């Protein structure tokens, strides 16, 4: 912070946003060259899950709770 005559002071603190990490869980099904993924079984004891990301191992990535891939 800076006061009205230009003096400066600062403080640092480590703040943890929650204690427990979310639990990632999903189901997948492939058939007829199309795979679907559903991460609806994922949970977070400390609140809502605000984002999903996936990497299927072949360079393709995606976001969202539900996904289809051909």
Secondary structure, DSSP 8 states (H G I E B T S, - for coil): -B-TTS-B--------S-SS--B---EEEEETTEEEEE-TT-B-TTS-----EEE-SSS-EEESSEEEE-
